[in-house]
Amino acid sequence: AGRDEANPVGMMLSAAMMLRHLGERGAGDRLEEAIAGVLDEGADLPVDLRAPGDDRPAAGTSRMADAVAERLTGRR
């Protein structure tokens, strides 16, 4: 706890599903697309999603979440 190492993808995908369940299909879709974009880009991934041999520094929980938020707001 408190080490900023947890992978937030599962929680964010759950939030996308909840948005859809609440009738906010567009918001859920945008969130899922932002997550997919960050994963596809591969720069801000937590340690457990890094490919073997990828020597770039792993992103912490907050950096991964910030990258998704940046995609949602169009700042990325």
C-alpha positions as CSV (number, residue, x, y, z in Angstrom):
1,A,0.0,0.0,0.0
2,G,1.1,3.5,-0.7
3,R,3.8,2.5,-3.2
4,D,2.1,3.7,-6.4
5,E,2.7,0.4,-8.0
6,A,-0.8,-1.1,-8.5
7,N,-2.2,-1.6,-12.0
8,P,-5.3,0.5,-12.3
9,V,-6.6,-0.9,-15.5
10,G,-9.1,-3.4,-14.0
11,M,-10.6,-0.7,-11.8
12,M,-10.9,1.7,-14.8
13,L,-12.5,-1.0,-17.0
14,S,-15.0,-1.7,-14.2
15,A,-15.8,2.0,-14.1
16,A,-16.5,1.9,-17.9
17,M,-18.9,-1.1,-17.4
18,M,-20.6,0.8,-14.5
19,L,-21.1,3.8,-16.7
20,R,-22.7,1.7,-19.4
21,H,-24.9,0.0,-16.8
22,L,-26.1,3.4,-15.6
23,G,-27.0,4.4,-19.2
24,E,-23.9,6.4,-19.9
25,R,-22.8,4.2,-22.9
26,G,-20.9,7.0,-24.6
27,A,-18.9,7.9,-21.4
28,G,-18.1,4.2,-20.9
29,D,-17.0,3.8,-24.5
30,R,-14.8,6.9,-24.3
31,L,-13.2,5.7,-21.1
32,E,-12.5,2.2,-22.6
33,E,-11.1,3.8,-25.7
34,A,-8.8,6.0,-23.7
35,I,-7.5,3.0,-21.7
36,A,-6.9,1.1,-24.9
37,G,-5.0,4.0,-26.4
38,V,-2.7,4.2,-23.4
39,L,-2.1,0.5,-23.5
40,D,-1.5,0.5,-27.3
41,E,0.9,3.4,-26.9
42,G,2.9,1.4,-24.3
43,A,4.7,4.3,-22.7
44,D,2.9,4.6,-19.4
45,L,2.4,1.0,-18.4
46,P,2.7,-0.4,-14.9
47,V,5.4,-2.9,-14.2
48,D,3.1,-5.9,-14.6
49,L,2.1,-4.9,-18.1
50,R,5.6,-4.3,-19.4
51,A,6.9,-6.7,-22.1
52,P,10.0,-8.7,-21.2
53,G,13.1,-6.8,-22.0
54,D,11.3,-3.4,-22.1
55,D,13.8,-1.3,-20.2
56,R,11.8,1.9,-20.0
57,P,10.8,2.9,-16.5
58,A,7.4,1.5,-15.4
59,A,4.6,4.0,-14.7
60,G,3.1,4.1,-11.3
61,T,-0.6,3.9,-10.6
62,S,-1.1,7.6,-10.7
63,R,0.9,8.1,-13.9
64,M,-1.1,5.4,-15.7
65,A,-4.4,7.0,-14.5
66,D,-3.1,10.5,-15.5
67,A,-2.3,9.2,-19.0
68,V,-5.8,7.9,-19.4
69,A,-7.3,11.2,-18.1
70,E,-5.1,13.1,-20.6
71,R,-6.5,11.0,-23.4
72,L,-10.1,11.6,-22.2
73,T,-9.5,15.4,-22.1
74,G,-7.7,15.5,-25.4
75,R,-4.4,16.8,-23.9
76,R,-2.7,13.8,-25.3
